[in-house]
């Protein structure tokens, strides 16, 4: 008699006992859970390190870009760099005052799109200075753009002040 035939004929004798499936699955799940915490802990640490390095790099790039314009003009002419720094400081002050004041953007004759357009031109001129070197006409245009931006911000603040005075006058009547 061959082994295969013997197995087929006596199969009913071999399959007498039934396994305890609950006991098997708890053992399997416990063995799987033992490996997870170590693996996930390593992945969490690696991911947090990558995020910290990425944020540090982005912060460095942003600060370098903002200081880059002053460095360009500092290499060309220190007096222009000082003037540009004064313009940028004045612009920052105007923006802080704008943030603190309450106003309706729709009622302003001057729009923020004009300011954004000037910012794009300033970036383009700065890039041109980087690529082509100092050009007196380009430098004068860049300084004019800063002055125009300051004038626009000043006009916006005057409009807001005038609007607030008109509202106070209307409420006093």
ABEGO torsion letter per residue (X at the ends): XBAAAAAAAAAAAAAABBBBAAAAAAAAAAAAAAAAAAAAAAAAAAAAAAAAAAAAAAAAAAAAAAAAAAAAAAAABAAAAAAAAAAAAAAAAAAAAAAABBBBAAABABBAAAAAAAAAAAAAAAAAAAAAEBBAAAAAAAAAAAAAAAAAAAAAAAAAAAAAAAAAAAAAX
